[in-house]
Amino acid sequence: MNLRRDPFQAIADPTRRAILLLLASQSMTAGAIAANFDTARPTVSKHLQILTECELLKQEQNGREVHYSLNGQKMKEIADFIEPFRMMWEDRFNKLEEIMKNYKPTNK
């Protein structure tokens, strides 16, 4: 039985979100990623494993090194899921802003 981790649980962790941000612009090795954190390298490796199991990261073997990069398709799936909620909240905030602009306090 092949169980996949939930990507939403994976991105709930601040360290894993920071790793995703690091990899947004370039692929990196585990060592280069770990150098950005004040935690032990095995801890960062565990985070990388979780993100890879969720298919949020791709691994590419380059000689003896493994380079990690974002899996754009999986990230897009998450963004597509979140988008209707973002639009709903944006609409609600815009309506609240309009109400606040038009609010005229009454003098008592």
Backbone as XML, in Angstrom:
<?xml version="1.0"?>
<chain id="A" units="angstrom">
  <residue number="1" name="MET">
    <atom name="N" x="0.844" y="-1.170" z="0.000"/>
    <atom name="CA" x="0.000" y="0.000" z="0.000"/>
    <atom name="C" x="0.895" y="1.240" z="0.000"/>
  </residue>
  <residue number="2" name="ASN">
    <atom name="N" x="0.666" y="2.136" z="-0.951"/>
    <atom name="CA" x="1.476" y="3.336" z="-1.091"/>
    <atom name="C" x="0.688" y="4.533" z="-0.559"/>
  </residue>
  <residue number="3" name="LEU">
    <atom name="N" x="0.995" y="4.955" z="0.662"/>
    <atom name="CA" x="0.317" y="6.091" z="1.257"/>
    <atom name="C" x="1.112" y="7.359" z="0.986"/>
  </residue>
  <residue number="4" name="ARG">
    <atom name="N" x="0.426" y="8.376" z="0.528"/>
    <atom name="CA" x="1.067" y="9.666" z="0.289"/>
    <atom name="C" x="0.729" y="10.597" z="1.452"/>
  </residue>
  <residue number="5" name="ARG">
    <atom name="N" x="1.676" y="11.434" z="1.771"/>
    <atom name="CA" x="1.426" y="12.438" z="2.798"/>
    <atom name="C" x="0.532" y="13.532" z="2.222"/>
  </residue>
  <residue number="6" name="ASP">
    <atom name="N" x="-0.167" y="14.220" z="3.092"/>
    <atom name="CA" x="-1.040" y="15.315" z="2.688"/>
    <atom name="C" x="-0.196" y="16.576" z="2.466"/>
  </residue>
  <residue number="7" name="PRO">
    <atom name="N" x="-0.215" y="17.147" z="1.268"/>
    <atom name="CA" x="0.594" y="18.345" z="1.016"/>
    <atom name="C" x="0.193" y="19.533" z="1.875"/>
  </residue>
  <residue number="8" name="PHE">
    <atom name="N" x="-1.075" y="19.596" z="2.286"/>
    <atom name="CA" x="-1.503" y="20.713" z="3.129"/>
    <atom name="C" x="-0.931" y="20.596" z="4.540"/>
  </residue>
  <residue number="9" name="GLN">
    <atom name="N" x="-0.797" y="19.373" z="5.038"/>
    <atom name="CA" x="-0.117" y="19.190" z="6.321"/>
    <atom name="C" x="1.364" y="19.527" z="6.170"/>
  </residue>
  <residue number="10" name="ALA">
    <atom name="N" x="1.928" y="19.187" z="5.037"/>
    <atom name="CA" x="3.352" y="19.462" z="4.809"/>
    <atom name="C" x="3.634" y="20.957" z="4.817"/>
  </residue>
  <residue number="11" name="ILE">
    <atom name="N" x="2.791" y="21.729" z="4.142"/>
    <atom name="CA" x="3.058" y="23.172" z="4.069"/>
    <atom name="C" x="2.596" y="23.907" z="5.324"/>
  </residue>
  <residue number="12" name="ALA">
    <atom name="N" x="1.966" y="23.203" z="6.253"/>
    <atom name="CA" x="1.584" y="23.821" z="7.522"/>
    <atom name="C" x="2.813" y="24.109" z="8.386"/>
  </residue>
  <residue number="13" name="ASP">
    <atom name="N" x="3.897" y="23.405" z="8.144"/>
    <atom name="CA" x="5.110" y="23.576" z="8.939"/>
    <atom name="C" x="5.919" y="24.770" z="8.408"/>
  </residue>
  <residue number="14" name="PRO">
    <atom name="N" x="6.295" y="25.722" z="9.281"/>
    <atom name="CA" x="7.015" y="26.913" z="8.829"/>
    <atom name="C" x="8.378" y="26.604" z="8.200"/>
  </residue>
  <residue number="15" name="THR">
    <atom name="N" x="9.068" y="25.591" z="8.688"/>
    <atom name="CA" x="10.365" y="25.242" z="8.104"/>
    <atom name="C" x="10.190" y="24.732" z="6.679"/>
  </residue>
  <residue number="16" name="ARG">
    <atom name="N" x="9.176" y="23.928" z="6.466"/>
    <atom name="CA" x="8.944" y="23.413" z="5.113"/>
    <atom name="C" x="8.508" y="24.530" z="4.166"/>
  </residue>
  <residue number="17" name="ARG">
    <atom name="N" x="7.724" y="25.482" z="4.671"/>
    <atom name="CA" x="7.369" y="26.634" z="3.828"/>
    <atom name="C" x="8.616" y="27.429" z="3.480"/>
  </residue>
  <residue number="18" name="ALA">
    <atom name="N" x="9.537" y="27.570" z="4.430"/>
    <atom name="CA" x="10.786" y="28.295" z="4.164"/>
    <atom name="C" x="11.621" y="27.560" z="3.115"/>
  </residue>
  <residue number="19" name="ILE">
    <atom name="N" x="11.626" y="26.245" z="3.168"/>
    <atom name="CA" x="12.352" y="25.457" z="2.166"/>
    <atom name="C" x="11.737" y="25.686" z="0.787"/>
  </residue>
  <residue number="20" name="LEU">
    <atom name="N" x="10.422" y="25.682" z="0.706"/>
    <atom name="CA" x="9.762" y="25.923" z="-0.575"/>
    <atom name="C" x="10.111" y="27.308" z="-1.120"/>
  </residue>
  <residue number="21" name="LEU">
    <atom name="N" x="10.163" y="28.293" z="-0.229"/>
    <atom name="CA" x="10.546" y="29.646" z="-0.665"/>
    <atom name="C" x="11.978" y="29.679" z="-1.186"/>
  </residue>
  <residue number="22" name="LEU">
    <atom name="N" x="12.875" y="28.959" z="-0.512"/>
    <atom name="CA" x="14.269" y="28.889" z="-0.969"/>
    <atom name="C" x="14.370" y="28.291" z="-2.371"/>
  </residue>
  <residue number="23" name="LEU">
    <atom name="N" x="13.564" y="27.276" z="-2.607"/>
    <atom name="CA" x="13.639" y="26.564" z="-3.881"/>
    <atom name="C" x="12.800" y="27.206" z="-4.977"/>
  </residue>
  <residue number="24" name="ALA">
    <atom name="N" x="12.107" y="28.282" z="-4.654"/>
    <atom name="CA" x="11.256" y="28.941" z="-5.648"/>
    <atom name="C" x="12.073" y="29.522" z="-6.800"/>
  </residue>
  <residue number="25" name="SER">
    <atom name="N" x="13.310" y="29.905" z="-6.533"/>
    <atom name="CA" x="14.105" y="30.550" z="-7.578"/>
    <atom name="C" x="15.187" y="29.661" z="-8.179"/>
  </residue>
  <residue number="26" name="GLN">
    <atom name="N" x="15.572" y="28.600" z="-7.461"/>
    <atom name="CA" x="16.639" y="27.741" z="-7.983"/>
    <atom name="C" x="16.628" y="26.389" z="-7.290"/>
  </residue>
  <residue number="27" name="SER">
    <atom name="N" x="17.190" y="25.393" z="-7.964"/>
    <atom name="CA" x="17.344" y="24.087" z="-7.324"/>
    <atom name="C" x="18.561" y="24.139" z="-6.419"/>
  </residue>
  <residue number="28" name="MET">
    <atom name="N" x="18.543" y="23.316" z="-5.376"/>
    <atom name="CA" x="19.624" y="23.318" z="-4.404"/>
    <atom name="C" x="19.850" y="21.911" z="-3.886"/>
  </residue>
  <residue number="29" name="THR">
    <atom name="N" x="21.049" y="21.668" z="-3.379"/>
    <atom name="CA" x="21.353" y="20.403" z="-2.726"/>
    <atom name="C" x="20.849" y="20.469" z="-1.281"/>
  </residue>
  <residue number="30" name="ALA">
    <atom name="N" x="20.762" y="19.317" z="-0.648"/>
    <atom name="CA" x="20.326" y="19.265" z="0.749"/>
    <atom name="C" x="21.269" y="20.079" z="1.640"/>
  </residue>
  <residue number="31" name="GLY">
    <atom name="N" x="22.559" y="19.987" z="1.369"/>
    <atom name="CA" x="23.528" y="20.740" z="2.162"/>
    <atom name="C" x="23.348" y="22.240" z="2.026"/>
  </residue>
  <residue number="32" name="ALA">
    <atom name="N" x="23.094" y="22.698" z="0.800"/>
    <atom name="CA" x="22.883" y="24.131" z="0.575"/>
    <atom name="C" x="21.603" y="24.598" z="1.246"/>
  </residue>
  <residue number="33" name="ILE">
    <atom name="N" x="20.591" y="23.761" z="1.224"/>
    <atom name="CA" x="19.335" y="24.102" z="1.905"/>
    <atom name="C" x="19.557" y="24.153" z="3.411"/>
  </residue>
  <residue number="34" name="ALA">
    <atom name="N" x="20.220" y="23.132" z="3.949"/>
    <atom name="CA" x="20.459" y="23.047" z="5.396"/>
    <atom name="C" x="21.276" y="24.227" z="5.907"/>
  </residue>
  <residue number="35" name="ALA">
    <atom name="N" x="22.153" y="24.770" z="5.070"/>
    <atom name="CA" x="22.988" y="25.905" z="5.480"/>
    <atom name="C" x="22.155" y="27.138" z="5.818"/>
  </residue>
  <residue number="36" name="ASN">
    <atom name="N" x="20.912" y="27.167" z="5.405"/>
    <atom name="CA" x="20.037" y="28.307" z="5.667"/>
    <atom name="C" x="19.248" y="28.186" z="6.966"/>
  </residue>
  <residue number="37" name="PHE">
    <atom name="N" x="19.462" y="27.095" z="7.698"/>
    <atom name="CA" x="18.682" y="26.843" z="8.913"/>
    <atom name="C" x="19.608" y="26.563" z="10.092"/>
  </residue>
  <residue number="38" name="ASP">
    <atom name="N" x="19.123" y="26.858" z="11.282"/>
    <atom name="CA" x="19.882" y="26.614" z="12.512"/>
    <atom name="C" x="19.531" y="25.268" z="13.129"/>
  </residue>
  <residue number="39" name="THR">
    <atom name="N" x="19.124" y="24.322" z="12.317"/>
    <atom name="CA" x="18.786" y="22.991" z="12.805"/>
    <atom name="C" x="19.775" y="21.981" z="12.230"/>
  </residue>
  <residue number="40" name="ALA">
    <atom name="N" x="19.778" y="20.809" z="12.798"/>
    <atom name="CA" x="20.682" y="19.761" z="12.338"/>
    <atom name="C" x="20.312" y="19.337" z="10.920"/>
  </residue>
  <residue number="41" name="ARG">
    <atom name="N" x="21.316" y="18.943" z="10.171"/>
    <atom name="CA" x="21.097" y="18.529" z="8.789"/>
    <atom name="C" x="20.093" y="17.370" z="8.672"/>
  </residue>
  <residue number="42" name="PRO">
    <atom name="N" x="20.135" y="16.362" z="9.576"/>
    <atom name="CA" x="19.119" y="15.300" z="9.490"/>
    <atom name="C" x="17.682" y="15.824" z="9.631"/>
  </residue>
  <residue number="43" name="THR">
    <atom name="N" x="17.512" y="16.887" z="10.397"/>
    <atom name="CA" x="16.180" y="17.480" z="10.541"/>
    <atom name="C" x="15.726" y="18.069" z="9.218"/>
  </residue>
  <residue number="44" name="VAL">
    <atom name="N" x="16.626" y="18.781" z="8.552"/>
    <atom name="CA" x="16.298" y="19.348" z="7.236"/>
    <atom name="C" x="16.048" y="18.222" z="6.238"/>
  </residue>
  <residue number="45" name="SER">
    <atom name="N" x="16.830" y="17.164" z="6.315"/>
    <atom name="CA" x="16.625" y="16.013" z="5.420"/>
    <atom name="C" x="15.245" y="15.406" z="5.608"/>
  </residue>
  <residue number="46" name="LYS">
    <atom name="N" x="14.768" y="15.351" z="6.844"/>
    <atom name="CA" x="13.425" y="14.823" z="7.111"/>
    <atom name="C" x="12.371" y="15.725" z="6.464"/>
  </residue>
  <residue number="47" name="HIS">
    <atom name="N" x="12.551" y="17.032" z="6.571"/>
    <atom name="CA" x="11.628" y="17.962" z="5.925"/>
    <atom name="C" x="11.636" y="17.761" z="4.405"/>
  </residue>
  <residue number="48" name="LEU">
    <atom name="N" x="12.822" y="17.576" z="3.839"/>
    <atom name="CA" x="12.933" y="17.344" z="2.395"/>
    <atom name="C" x="12.236" y="16.045" z="1.999"/>
  </residue>
  <residue number="49" name="GLN">
    <atom name="N" x="12.371" y="15.036" z="2.827"/>
    <atom name="CA" x="11.715" y="13.757" z="2.562"/>
    <atom name="C" x="10.191" y="13.922" z="2.537"/>
  </residue>
  <residue number="50" name="ILE">
    <atom name="N" x="9.672" y="14.638" z="3.503"/>
    <atom name="CA" x="8.225" y="14.855" z="3.576"/>
    <atom name="C" x="7.741" y="15.628" z="2.349"/>
  </residue>
  <residue number="51" name="LEU">
    <atom name="N" x="8.451" y="16.687" z="1.990"/>
    <atom name="CA" x="8.054" y="17.478" z="0.827"/>
    <atom name="C" x="8.144" y="16.670" z="-0.465"/>
  </residue>
  <residue number="52" name="THR">
    <atom name="N" x="9.123" y="15.779" z="-0.535"/>
    <atom name="CA" x="9.270" y="14.921" z="-1.715"/>
    <atom name="C" x="8.156" y="13.885" z="-1.765"/>
  </residue>
  <residue number="53" name="GLU">
    <atom name="N" x="7.819" y="13.290" z="-0.620"/>
    <atom name="CA" x="6.729" y="12.313" z="-0.569"/>
    <atom name="C" x="5.388" y="12.938" z="-0.955"/>
  </residue>
  <residue number="54" name="CYS">
    <atom name="N" x="5.227" y="14.222" z="-0.687"/>
    <atom name="CA" x="4.004" y="14.938" z="-1.061"/>
    <atom name="C" x="4.045" y="15.386" z="-2.520"/>
  </residue>
  <residue number="55" name="GLU">
    <atom name="N" x="5.144" y="15.124" z="-3.165"/>
    <atom name="CA" x="5.377" y="15.504" z="-4.555"/>
    <atom name="C" x="5.459" y="17.016" z="-4.741"/>
  </residue>
  <residue number="56" name="LEU">
    <atom name="N" x="5.751" y="17.747" z="-3.658"/>
    <atom name="CA" x="5.949" y="19.185" z="-3.779"/>
    <atom name="C" x="7.361" y="19.493" z="-4.290"/>
  </residue>
  <residue number="57" name="LEU">
    <atom name="N" x="8.269" y="18.557" z="-4.065"/>
    <atom name="CA" x="9.642" y="18.694" z="-4.552"/>
    <atom name="C" x="9.978" y="17.558" z="-5.494"/>
  </residue>
  <residue number="58" name="LYS">
    <atom name="N" x="10.866" y="17.862" z="-6.416"/>
    <atom name="CA" x="11.424" y="16.841" z="-7.302"/>
    <atom name="C" x="12.900" y="16.696" z="-6.954"/>
  </residue>
  <residue number="59" name="GLN">
    <atom name="N" x="13.412" y="15.487" z="-7.112"/>
    <atom name="CA" x="14.824" y="15.212" z="-6.887"/>
    <atom name="C" x="15.478" y="14.893" z="-8.225"/>
  </residue>
  <residue number="60" name="GLU">
    <atom name="N" x="16.677" y="15.423" z="-8.417"/>
    <atom name="CA" x="17.437" y="15.097" z="-9.616"/>
    <atom name="C" x="18.862" y="14.741" z="-9.202"/>
  </residue>
  <residue number="61" name="GLN">
    <atom name="N" x="19.243" y="13.523" z="-9.527"/>
    <atom name="CA" x="20.597" y="13.056" z="-9.200"/>
    <atom name="C" x="21.570" y="13.709" z="-10.173"/>
  </residue>
  <residue number="62" name="ASN">
    <atom name="N" x="22.612" y="14.323" z="-9.632"/>
    <atom name="CA" x="23.641" y="14.969" z="-10.445"/>
    <atom name="C" x="24.987" y="14.524" z="-9.888"/>
  </residue>
  <residue number="63" name="GLY">
    <atom name="N" x="25.496" y="13.410" z="-10.411"/>
    <atom name="CA" x="26.710" y="12.821" z="-9.848"/>
    <atom name="C" x="26.397" y="12.258" z="-8.477"/>
  </residue>
  <residue number="64" name="ARG">
    <atom name="N" x="27.154" y="12.715" z="-7.491"/>
    <atom name="CA" x="26.930" y="12.247" z="-6.121"/>
    <atom name="C" x="25.902" y="13.086" z="-5.373"/>
  </residue>
  <residue number="65" name="GLU">
    <atom name="N" x="25.523" y="14.191" z="-5.966"/>
    <atom name="CA" x="24.608" y="15.103" z="-5.282"/>
    <atom name="C" x="23.185" y="14.962" z="-5.804"/>
  </residue>
  <residue number="66" name="VAL">
    <atom name="N" x="22.256" y="15.212" z="-4.899"/>
    <atom name="CA" x="20.842" y="15.255" z="-5.256"/>
    <atom name="C" x="20.418" y="16.715" z="-5.182"/>
  </residue>
  <residue number="67" name="HIS">
    <atom name="N" x="19.846" y="17.204" z="-6.270"/>
    <atom name="CA" x="19.342" y="18.576" z="-6.312"/>
    <atom name="C" x="17.825" y="18.539" z="-6.162"/>
  </residue>
  <residue number="68" name="TYR">
    <atom name="N" x="17.330" y="19.412" z="-5.319"/>
    <atom name="CA" x="15.897" y="19.516" z="-5.063"/>
    <atom name="C" x="15.361" y="20.754" z="-5.784"/>
  </residue>
  <residue number="69" name="SER">
    <atom name="N" x="14.183" y="20.607" z="-6.354"/>
    <atom name="CA" x="13.512" y="21.740" z="-6.997"/>
    <atom name="C" x="12.011" y="21.595" z="-6.796"/>
  </residue>
  <residue number="70" name="LEU">
    <atom name="N" x="11.311" y="22.707" z="-6.991"/>
    <atom name="CA" x="9.855" y="22.674" z="-6.834"/>
    <atom name="C" x="9.213" y="21.873" z="-7.949"/>
  </residue>
  <residue number="71" name="ASN">
    <atom name="N" x="8.152" y="21.191" z="-7.606"/>
    <atom name="CA" x="7.315" y="20.534" z="-8.599"/>
    <atom name="C" x="6.194" y="21.521" z="-8.921"/>
  </residue>
  <residue number="72" name="GLY">
    <atom name="N" x="6.381" y="22.272" z="-9.985"/>
    <atom name="CA" x="5.446" y="23.334" z="-10.349"/>
    <atom name="C" x="4.023" y="22.856" z="-10.531"/>
  </residue>
  <residue number="73" name="GLN">
    <atom name="N" x="3.846" y="21.671" z="-11.092"/>
    <atom name="CA" x="2.493" y="21.154" z="-11.318"/>
    <atom name="C" x="1.764" y="20.932" z="-10.001"/>
  </residue>
  <residue number="74" name="LYS">
    <atom name="N" x="2.445" y="20.338" z="-9.040"/>
    <atom name="CA" x="1.814" y="20.078" z="-7.732"/>
    <atom name="C" x="1.538" y="21.388" z="-6.998"/>
  </residue>
  <residue number="75" name="MET">
    <atom name="N" x="2.455" y="22.348" z="-7.104"/>
    <atom name="CA" x="2.248" y="23.650" z="-6.473"/>
    <atom name="C" x="1.038" y="24.345" z="-7.102"/>
  </residue>
  <residue number="76" name="LYS">
    <atom name="N" x="0.866" y="24.193" z="-8.411"/>
    <atom name="CA" x="-0.283" y="24.785" z="-9.098"/>
    <atom name="C" x="-1.584" y="24.140" z="-8.628"/>
  </residue>
  <residue number="77" name="GLU">
    <atom name="N" x="-1.576" y="22.838" z="-8.401"/>
    <atom name="CA" x="-2.772" y="22.160" z="-7.897"/>
    <atom name="C" x="-3.194" y="22.749" z="-6.553"/>
  </residue>
  <residue number="78" name="ILE">
    <atom name="N" x="-2.229" y="23.009" z="-5.691"/>
    <atom name="CA" x="-2.523" y="23.608" z="-4.382"/>
    <atom name="C" x="-3.058" y="25.020" z="-4.568"/>
  </residue>
  <residue number="79" name="ALA">
    <atom name="N" x="-2.407" y="25.797" z="-5.423"/>
    <atom name="CA" x="-2.851" y="27.169" z="-5.682"/>
    <atom name="C" x="-4.261" y="27.188" z="-6.258"/>
  </residue>
  <residue number="80" name="ASP">
    <atom name="N" x="-4.556" y="26.271" z="-7.170"/>
    <atom name="CA" x="-5.891" y="26.196" z="-7.765"/>
    <atom name="C" x="-6.946" y="25.855" z="-6.721"/>
  </residue>
  <residue number="81" name="PHE">
    <atom name="N" x="-6.596" y="25.001" z="-5.768"/>
    <atom name="CA" x="-7.535" y="24.649" z="-4.705"/>
    <atom name="C" x="-7.808" y="25.860" z="-3.807"/>
  </residue>
  <residue number="82" name="ILE">
    <atom name="N" x="-6.784" y="26.627" z="-3.513"/>
    <atom name="CA" x="-6.893" y="27.760" z="-2.587"/>
    <atom name="C" x="-7.547" y="28.977" z="-3.238"/>
  </residue>
  <residue number="83" name="GLU">
    <atom name="N" x="-7.438" y="29.115" z="-4.538"/>
    <atom name="CA" x="-7.895" y="30.315" z="-5.240"/>
    <atom name="C" x="-9.341" y="30.715" z="-4.958"/>
  </residue>
  <residue number="84" name="PRO">
    <atom name="N" x="-10.325" y="29.810" z="-4.993"/>
    <atom name="CA" x="-11.701" y="30.248" z="-4.700"/>
    <atom name="C" x="-11.850" y="30.849" z="-3.297"/>
  </residue>
  <residue number="85" name="PHE">
    <atom name="N" x="-11.101" y="30.333" z="-2.341"/>
    <atom name="CA" x="-11.153" y="30.875" z="-0.977"/>
    <atom name="C" x="-10.518" y="32.267" z="-0.930"/>
  </residue>
  <residue number="86" name="ARG">
    <atom name="N" x="-9.404" y="32.429" z="-1.638"/>
    <atom name="CA" x="-8.748" y="33.734" z="-1.704"/>
    <atom name="C" x="-9.684" y="34.763" z="-2.313"/>
  </residue>
  <residue number="87" name="MET">
    <atom name="N" x="-10.349" y="34.384" z="-3.401"/>
    <atom name="CA" x="-11.271" y="35.303" z="-4.076"/>
    <atom name="C" x="-12.449" y="35.671" z="-3.166"/>
  </residue>
  <residue number="88" name="MET">
    <atom name="N" x="-12.971" y="34.682" z="-2.424"/>
    <atom name="CA" x="-14.079" y="34.935" z="-1.518"/>
    <atom name="C" x="-13.677" y="35.951" z="-0.447"/>
  </residue>
  <residue number="89" name="TRP">
    <atom name="N" x="-12.502" y="35.748" z="0.170"/>
    <atom name="CA" x="-12.063" y="36.652" z="1.226"/>
    <atom name="C" x="-11.714" y="38.023" z="0.674"/>
  </residue>
  <residue number="90" name="GLU">
    <atom name="N" x="-11.155" y="38.085" z="-0.511"/>
    <atom name="CA" x="-10.851" y="39.378" z="-1.127"/>
    <atom name="C" x="-12.141" y="40.153" z="-1.367"/>
  </residue>
  <residue number="91" name="ASP">
    <atom name="N" x="-13.172" y="39.461" z="-1.854"/>
    <atom name="CA" x="-14.470" y="40.092" z="-2.079"/>
    <atom name="C" x="-15.052" y="40.609" z="-0.760"/>
  </residue>
  <residue number="92" name="ARG">
    <atom name="N" x="-14.964" y="39.800" z="0.292"/>
    <atom name="CA" x="-15.494" y="40.224" z="1.595"/>
    <atom name="C" x="-14.750" y="41.443" z="2.141"/>
  </residue>
  <residue number="93" name="PHE">
    <atom name="N" x="-13.443" y="41.456" z="2.007"/>
    <atom name="CA" x="-12.667" y="42.607" z="2.484"/>
    <atom name="C" x="-12.965" y="43.851" z="1.655"/>
  </residue>
  <residue number="94" name="ASN">
    <atom name="N" x="-13.159" y="43.689" z="0.358"/>
    <atom name="CA" x="-13.512" y="44.834" z="-0.479"/>
    <atom name="C" x="-14.862" y="45.409" z="-0.072"/>
  </residue>
  <residue number="95" name="LYS">
    <atom name="N" x="-15.827" y="44.542" z="0.229"/>
    <atom name="CA" x="-17.142" y="45.012" z="0.674"/>
    <atom name="C" x="-17.033" y="45.724" z="2.022"/>
  </residue>
  <residue number="96" name="LEU">
    <atom name="N" x="-16.241" y="45.172" z="2.937"/>
    <atom name="CA" x="-16.044" y="45.803" z="4.236"/>
    <atom name="C" x="-15.382" y="47.171" z="4.075"/>
  </residue>
  <residue number="97" name="GLU">
    <atom name="N" x="-14.402" y="47.253" z="3.202"/>
    <atom name="CA" x="-13.722" y="48.531" z="2.948"/>
    <atom name="C" x="-14.713" y="49.562" z="2.415"/>
  </residue>
  <residue number="98" name="GLU">
    <atom name="N" x="-15.595" y="49.148" z="1.516"/>
    <atom name="CA" x="-16.600" y="50.059" z="0.962"/>
    <atom name="C" x="-17.557" y="50.529" z="2.047"/>
  </residue>
  <residue number="99" name="ILE">
    <atom name="N" x="-17.978" y="49.630" z="2.916"/>
    <atom name="CA" x="-18.859" y="50.007" z="4.029"/>
    <atom name="C" x="-18.161" y="51.010" z="4.936"/>
  </residue>
  <residue number="100" name="MET">
    <atom name="N" x="-16.918" y="50.772" z="5.227"/>
    <atom name="CA" x="-16.168" y="51.666" z="6.117"/>
    <atom name="C" x="-15.964" y="53.046" z="5.477"/>
  </residue>
  <residue number="101" name="LYS">
    <atom name="N" x="-15.757" y="53.101" z="4.164"/>
    <atom name="CA" x="-15.595" y="54.387" z="3.468"/>
    <atom name="C" x="-16.878" y="55.200" z="3.529"/>
  </residue>
  <residue number="102" name="ASN">
    <atom name="N" x="-18.001" y="54.522" z="3.449"/>
    <atom name="CA" x="-19.299" y="55.205" z="3.398"/>
    <atom name="C" x="-19.927" y="55.400" z="4.791"/>
  </residue>
  <residue number="103" name="TYR">
    <atom name="N" x="-19.269" y="54.924" z="5.842"/>
    <atom name="CA" x="-19.812" y="55.025" z="7.189"/>
    <atom name="C" x="-19.762" y="56.461" z="7.676"/>
  </residue>
  <residue number="104" name="LYS">
    <atom name="N" x="-20.890" y="56.923" z="8.148"/>
    <atom name="CA" x="-20.978" y="58.271" z="8.721"/>
    <atom name="C" x="-21.486" y="58.133" z="10.150"/>
  </residue>
  <residue number="105" name="PRO">
    <atom name="N" x="-20.638" y="58.418" z="11.115"/>
    <atom name="CA" x="-21.062" y="58.265" z="12.510"/>
    <atom name="C" x="-22.181" y="59.272" z="12.838"/>
  </residue>
  <residue number="106" name="THR">
    <atom name="N" x="-23.068" y="58.850" z="13.701"/>
    <atom name="CA" x="-24.141" y="59.741" z="14.139"/>
    <atom name="C" x="-23.716" y="60.429" z="15.418"/>
  </residue>
  <residue number="107" name="ASN">
    <atom name="N" x="-24.072" y="61.697" z="15.530"/>
    <atom name="CA" x="-23.766" y="62.456" z="16.748"/>
    <atom name="C" x="-24.893" y="62.264" z="17.733"/>
  </residue>
  <residue number="108" name="LYS">
    <atom name="N" x="-24.525" y="61.993" z="18.973"/>
    <atom name="CA" x="-25.530" y="61.811" z="20.014"/>
    <atom name="C" x="-25.470" y="62.929" z="21.005"/>
  </residue>
</chain>
